Amino acid sequence: MKEDLVSIVLPTYNRAHLVSRAINSVINQTYLNWELIIVDDFSKDDSISVIKSYLKDDRIKLYENKVNLGGSGSRNIGIFHSRGEFVTFLDSDDEYLPDKVKLQVELFKTSKIENLGVVNCGRFDQRNGQIYNKWIPKFRGDVTIPLLSKDKVGSNTSLLMVSREVLDDEIRFDENMPAGQDWDFLIRICLEFNMDFVDQNLVIIHHHDGPRVYNNLSAIRAYQLQLEKYNHLLKKDFKVLKKFSIRKALVEFVNKERTLAITTLSDKSFDQDLLIKFWKIYFKLYKSNSSISSKIFLKILLYISFD
């Protein structure tokens, strides 16, 4: 029996020095019936020349944006050109382990979860050639609540494989979201479909000091847009709204927006909540998480808030 076609969408921008690693990790997959759709987002370096050296493999296709569309726009271009029964994604600075595609397709076939639209997996986090973290999702089935709470679901695009049914439902990446586009994409999928995950680490996420979408300003702006976009869902469950708001405030505090962090937790619905009061005390007492007392206080707050 012929394997289902899997479309792998790989957006890239100025990653001539990294994109070969990502492409090779696809070529080395134990699952063979795939197409790799590379979308170059108007790179200014030698990316095109590097990519073209791989086009002798007719499973690899290159599309060149005439203007810079960003990661979301480039992924949507890739989705438009995809033909697979399943579609998965790979950031150009990350890499798949050899069984990634095979195991996710197998789970789509064997999972007992009904209305399955997305299969996730675990990851390794690596910096300077050293793996410093191993991570596996915690939730399967209807994961809307933990996703909204930003609990351990795992929305990184390189981890996700979606069914053609999801894309036929016109679910795409929000091109107006400055960061966290993967979380937003997965939220909209999981409002309509269920999720399962392969209980193995199948992707290496490489952390580096190069240009990244998720910078200070984009992170803060993304959280605000997410709050506005999904406020109607967040307010249905006080615990979910509280977790989301604490995470939002932490992003603001870490990025030296202490007043904004306090404002985030000053919603009237939080007036009687003791945990929120402790977080506000922490934000008012400390300008950063640099002193021993601030680190101890923060560790306790994180434990009682999210563990």
Residue pairs with C-beta under 8 A, 6 or more apart in sequence:
2 33
3 31
3 32
3 33
3 105
4 33
4 84
4 85
4 86
4 105
5 33
5 34
5 35
5 83
5 84
5 85
5 86
6 31
6 33
6 34
6 35
6 84
6 85
6 86
6 87
6 88
6 101
6 105
6 161
7 34
7 35
7 37
7 78
7 82
7 83
7 84
7 86
7 87
7 88
8 26
8 34
8 35
8 36
8 37
8 87
8 88
8 89
8 90
8 101
9 37
9 39
9 75
9 78
9 79
9 82
9 87
9 88
9 89
9 90
10 19
10 22
10 23
10 26
10 36
10 37
10 38
10 39
10 78
10 89
10 90
10 91
10 92
11 38
11 39
11 41
11 71
11 74
11 75
11 78
11 91
11 92
12 19
12 22
12 38
12 39
12 40
12 41
12 43
12 47
12 51
12 74
12 92
13 40
13 41
13 42
13 43
13 47
13 68
13 71
13 74
13 92
14 43
14 44
14 45
14 47
14 211
15 43
15 45
15 47
15 92
15 93
16 43
16 45
16 46
16 47
16 49
16 50
18 92
18 93
18 206
19 38
19 47
19 50
19 51
19 92
20 50
21 95
22 90
22 91
22 92
22 93
22 94
22 95
23 36
23 38
23 51
23 54
23 60
24 95
25 90
25 95
25 96
25 97
25 98
26 34
26 36
26 90
26 96
27 54
27 57
28 96
28 98
29 96
29 98
29 99
29 100
29 101
29 102
30 98
30 99
30 101
30 102
31 99
31 101
31 102
31 105
34 59
34 84
34 101
35 59
35 60
35 61
35 82
35 83
35 84
36 59
36 60
36 61
37 61
37 63
37 78
37 81
37 82
38 51
38 60
38 61
38 62
38 63
39 63
39 64
39 65
39 74
39 75
39 77
39 78
40 47
40 48
40 51
40 62
40 63
40 64
40 65
41 65
41 68
41 69
41 70
41 71
41 73
41 74
42 64
42 65
42 66
42 67
42 68
42 69
48 62
48 64
51 62
52 62
54 60
55 61
55 62
61 81
63 77
63 78
63 81
65 73
65 74
65 77
69 77
69 175
70 175
70 213
71 91
71 173
71 181
71 213
72 173
72 174
72 175
72 177
72 181
73 173
73 175
75 89
75 157
75 173
76 172
76 173
76 175
78 89
79 87
79 167
79 172
82 167
84 164
85 163
85 164
86 104
86 105
86 108
86 161
86 162
86 163
86 164
87 161
87 162
87 164
87 167
88 100
88 101
88 104
88 160
88 161
88 162
89 157
89 158
89 160
90 96
90 157
90 158
91 157
91 158
93 206
93 208
93 210
94 158
94 203
94 204
94 205
94 206
95 203
95 204
95 206
96 158
96 202
96 203
96 204
97 201
97 202
97 203
97 204
99 200
99 202
100 121
100 202
100 203
101 161
103 121
103 198
103 200
103 202
104 119
104 121
104 161
104 198
104 202
105 161
107 119
107 196
107 197
107 198
108 116
108 119
108 161
108 163
111 119
111 196
113 140
113 141
113 194
113 195
113 196
114 194
115 193
115 194
116 163
116 193
116 194
116 195
116 196
117 162
117 163
117 165
117 166
117 189
117 190
117 192
117 193
117 194
117 195
118 160
118 161
118 162
118 163
118 166
118 186
118 189
118 190
118 193
118 195
118 196
119 160
119 161
119 162
119 195
119 196
119 197
119 198
120 137
120 153
120 154
120 159
120 160
120 195
120 196
120 197
120 198
121 137
121 154
121 159
121 197
121 198
121 200
121 201
121 202
121 203
122 134
122 135
122 136
122 137
122 154
122 159
122 197
122 198
122 199
122 200
122 201
122 202
122 203
123 134
123 135
123 154
123 156
123 158
123 159
123 201
123 202
123 203
123 204
123 205
124 131
124 133
124 134
124 135
124 201
124 203
124 204
124 205
125 131
125 132
125 133
125 134
125 135
125 205
125 207
126 132
126 204
126 205
126 206
126 207
127 206
127 207
127 208
131 204
134 201
135 152
135 154
135 201
136 197
136 199
136 200
136 201
137 152
137 153
137 154
137 197
138 146
138 151
138 152
138 153
139 146
139 151
139 152
139 153
139 195
140 194
140 195
140 196
140 197
141 194
141 195
141 196
142 190
142 194
143 153
143 190
143 194
143 195
144 187
144 190
144 191
144 233
145 237
145 240
146 152
146 153
147 153
147 155
147 183
147 186
147 187
147 190
148 187
148 230
148 233
148 234
148 237
148 240
148 244
149 239
149 240
149 243
149 244
150 183
150 243
150 244
150 247
151 243
151 306
153 186
153 195
154 197
155 182
155 183
155 185
155 186
156 182
156 203
156 205
157 181
157 182
157 185
158 203
158 205
159 202
159 203
160 182
160 186
162 189
163 193
165 193
166 189
166 192
166 193
169 192
171 185
171 188
171 189
171 192
172 185
173 181
173 184
173 185
174 181
174 184
174 185
176 225
177 184
177 222
177 225
177 226
178 213
178 217
178 218
178 221
178 222
178 225
179 213
179 214
179 215
179 218
179 219
179 221
179 222
180 214
180 219
180 222
180 223
180 226
181 213
183 226
184 226
184 229
186 195
187 230
189 195
216 255
216 256
217 255
219 251
219 255
220 251
220 252
220 255
220 257
220 260
223 247
223 248
223 251
223 252
224 248
226 244
227 234
227 244
227 245
227 248
233 240
234 240
234 241
234 244
235 241
235 269
238 269
241 269
242 270
242 273
242 275
242 276
243 305
243 306
245 264
245 265
245 267
245 270
245 276
246 265
246 276
246 279
246 305
248 264
249 261
249 262
249 264
249 265
249 279
249 283
250 261
252 258
252 260
252 261
252 264
253 261
253 283
254 289
256 288
258 283
258 287
261 283
262 280
262 283
262 284
265 276
265 279
265 280
265 283
266 280
270 276
275 301
275 304
275 305
278 301
279 301
279 305
282 294
282 297
282 298
282 301
285 294
285 297
286 294
286 297
288 294
289 295
289 298
